[in-house]
């Protein structure tokens, strides 16, 4: 290697170090250690390999880059700024301040070029697995001989923390099984975590571990030798049928004379004096936030990015000429737009469900809805965390996803690519991988497990909500109604707990029509994740006069007149899911004794809460006492001003479901008695 | 091996198979595959190695056995029944029925001999790591030359599902770092999970993986060859400084002619016809639930168990004679009793905090409380998921836990054993390991992370609550008050979400005194886990007239008279944690304009909810409008009949904390304005 090259690399890396150190110092908050330690690796990747166009962060065939150790956010901010993204120096000066484009951890949607929100460790890595999967599937679906319009890599930086987290196991093990050869994970192996030198609590042989997952492993490589890293990345990009782990040995806080290699470099500003000493050590003569023009020139990726995207655009034009329908479909898919007639598909499916009025479990109702929707939407990519036959997430349109020995997705006997994923027993991994699939674009991911295990994946659900990603969770076996599996599997608090996550739509439909509408709303919510809570046990169809208000989250299901009473309702029973039938029976029982009540079905509190005040009042009139019924904790329901709540505030029990409903006094008799008690006050 | 031995083993194994198959058939619910597949391994372990006394499931020095693949519950029920525990055949006939001792998944506290509740996969394995850690630490603390009163193994059975779960990575990696040589994990490697043959989604080389963690690996061994399994276990028991993984190759549903080796064997009854065919194939001529006397005799562990415990009791008597104080302390510790003077220690610490009235972050207040309590309670075993300096879980009494090359816990310069664990970045693993430590007995585990990452460990927190285990979670950085780290780290919904978990006490103290009391209550709650939600930022001491009501979860902190108003309060402001100061300021502001309000500090809603109606009314009088203030989602607070709630129903932002409180309108001005608005209605 020439000494000029070395000088150039050094200048590039030190520009990152200076920006990271100075921005953290300016904010007096942040993490200088990782950016300073990974600066040379970043030179190798971003300076020599990454395919991207700073002018268009949405270019579909760009390489994806994920900073899984998101606390090192100044690394990516520096890179985006230096390579030419719309991220001005003033934003870097404003690091971690209100409304800046440089929040404490990288946030999708805030900063151009940030592909996913990271910070909760391990999840960025799992997102990257999802992105690499999406790339492979889209390539298989859309590329044609002579036309390679989907062909990019996914690179991820990650630290010890990411690799200690359990989700790294789930995501990387399945990445190996999926043979994601275009996934390159670079491990910042600096031997330091917040509590100090990791040896007493982290002794994994990471190479051996990833080899056990079926990955190629390169290194350890000196992470401060740009040439070696360059070669390692070049080799990784050539992998035929395996993802690659590159172990980069680095020094955290590299450049700081007194903090490099220590936990002190990790999560706090170096201090003005140490910043000065670091400048001296790096021979960096520039003031804070002053980057020499030579560094900008070396980093500038605008021209090369423009050229790369133009070349792709030309290829895409040729493709479009040869395959106009495929090209249009590709454009629709990556834009995340549903087919124009999809709204009608939802209406048709809902009407059909209403007409057939079947008594089935809502998990089965979900599968029936999915039959229609997976047929209409080739972008739907289903899956289950090893509970396919229980979650009923598969349909006749979704063959299981499989890969051949060369790592290519296989087609079934009918020539169809797989669209239903066996995620294995990896709930958190599944959720975070789905986030990555959604972020990549081209698919709408959905995946199933038991509702109780939403606990395992909870933070990834939250991340989807924070990122406004269209990811759909199918949570079956939604209460004590699952019966014999007992309290570990009975989700008494989970419906309420999920509803607390800002930006997540939670649906607990009562019958087939509500389930169809719930799916329809979830699929049509381009910027919002949804969770569907579904029963294991059969639920009767709830007769209704219309379907249009279901999508508003709650609606008047039955007025007193419908059970033969002419008076106006004296109370409202609010119910969800499997308890709507209890409300209906209670209404009939109360009618027998001349008490008129209204039944409101509320499949989605989160959606209902967004309706107009007028609509909300029309469903829940002022002055009418409200009684809520749900087979779960009662705390949540008081927000609707209820006079009483019938629910379960303890854990469930192991027994057949009918015995449990009786045991927990979740009966129509008790609902009716509760209404009478409220009215007698 | 002699053929008689083989015949005996076969009879023993088939007794398990018959009971499992017949109980599942009787319930028409359950999982026959794992018990039938693991029956021979169980013969080797329970028939030849396990040290236990069926007459006394509480014998402190028994081996611990964990069925991490808890769906195979009939395996452990059969073993407990056959070896002589208080588990009658009638209970097995009553499998999965209401109030039986044989719930769908094994539940601690229901069935004698069940050491932990399992079912949520991977957690049993992590519990076992905690148990093995507890054994090692107690042995180091209490054994003396010539006196080995703590010396037992922890055995765990686990399936593919457990090993796919991320928590298996966290728990097993740290078990390797801890050199838990008395931990023996036996992997039921049957190649089948619910979705079928695992190969498309699970290709891990488990041996290589565990070897990368620093484990010894034995096998693959034929899991149906009792002699080979016997030898493998014998070898594993001799491991000097490493935990051991034994890979047992088995056939799921072994014995069933048409279902063995297939996913159909996993989770449903075989059906009467297949039960009959299985009987024929096994040459098992007995009716359902009829076990031949010969099988009972072979399995009976009552005499050997009695003998083993007696021998230990004799050793313990000798130990007691030589070390009477240690013996008494050991007895106290394993009984989980606090020292008699501990209640006074809490009072003293609370009074000291009250007197000093320091302005500190509540995480710092927690560390101050811990200084007193870790000194008083040698059983406290602290830790942090790589955030020790942030969570402030360590004290001058808790040296870091370290192990030497031989796997022995080391002592520090003052001869003290480690009592603070660096768990690494493994929140879920930490929580489940703490559950295991608590279940083992002898320690009170506590561990810290950021509140937002309670999501990662949520299901283990739930499991502690379900098992009524004394495990204490220290969750710092408890709202937007952490500032610049931004929305990924700001736990707007977590306080509310944790309060929904039945049986968990959640504390969000406002100052040093409340923090001391919260810790005191948590430590004194022998049958309940607790979570302490603590601030990153400083909180002023809230002047108060007394301390005794804090332990009731909520109390009147300030009446109008205390801000110079003689009228009775016209409203109540309820606040928690960092928002109590806002309530106090608002009270003063309102006093300026002649509006008298009461301030209630409610550090624990869950504790307050258990108080008498009279006490609750005394704090929150009927007819007085209530306004709640908390820097989190508002939904939860309506349960207290609030007229208004001041909170945050969106995600946070990245900025310095003062800017955020202003941005989100969490100000005393807004609280005061809200009160005025409520009163003007």
Interface residues (C-beta under 8 A of the other chain):
Chain A: X27 X29 X30 X70 X71 X96 X97 X98 X99 X100 X103 X104 X105 X107 X117 X118 X119 X120 X121 X122 X160 X161 X162 X164 X165 X166 X167 X168 X169 X170 X173 X174 X176 X177 X193 X194 X195 X196 X198 X200 X201 X202 X203 X204 X205 X206 X207 X208 X209 X211 X212 X213 X214 X384 X386 X387 X388 X389 X390 X400 X402 X403 X422 X423 X424 X425 X426 X428 X429 X452 X453 X455 X456 X458 X459 X462 X463 X466 X483 X484 X485 X486 X487 X488 X489 X492 X493 X496 X497 X499 X500 X501 X502 X503 X633 X634 X635 X636 X638 X639 X640 X641 X649 X650 X651 X653 X654 X655 X656 X659 X660 X663
Chain B: X27 X29 X30 X70 X71 X96 X97 X98 X99 X100 X103 X104 X105 X107 X117 X118 X119 X120 X121 X122 X160 X161 X162 X164 X165 X166 X167 X168 X169 X170 X173 X174 X176 X177 X193 X194 X195 X196 X198 X200 X201 X202 X203 X204 X205 X206 X207 X208 X209 X211 X212 X213 X214 X384 X386 X387 X388 X389 X390 X400 X402 X403 X422 X423 X424 X425 X426 X428 X429 X452 X453 X455 X456 X458 X459 X462 X463 X466 X483 X484 X485 X486 X487 X488 X489 X492 X493 X496 X497 X499 X500 X501 X502 X503 X633 X634 X635 X636 X638 X639 X640 X641 X649 X650 X651 X653 X654 X655 X656 X659 X660 X663
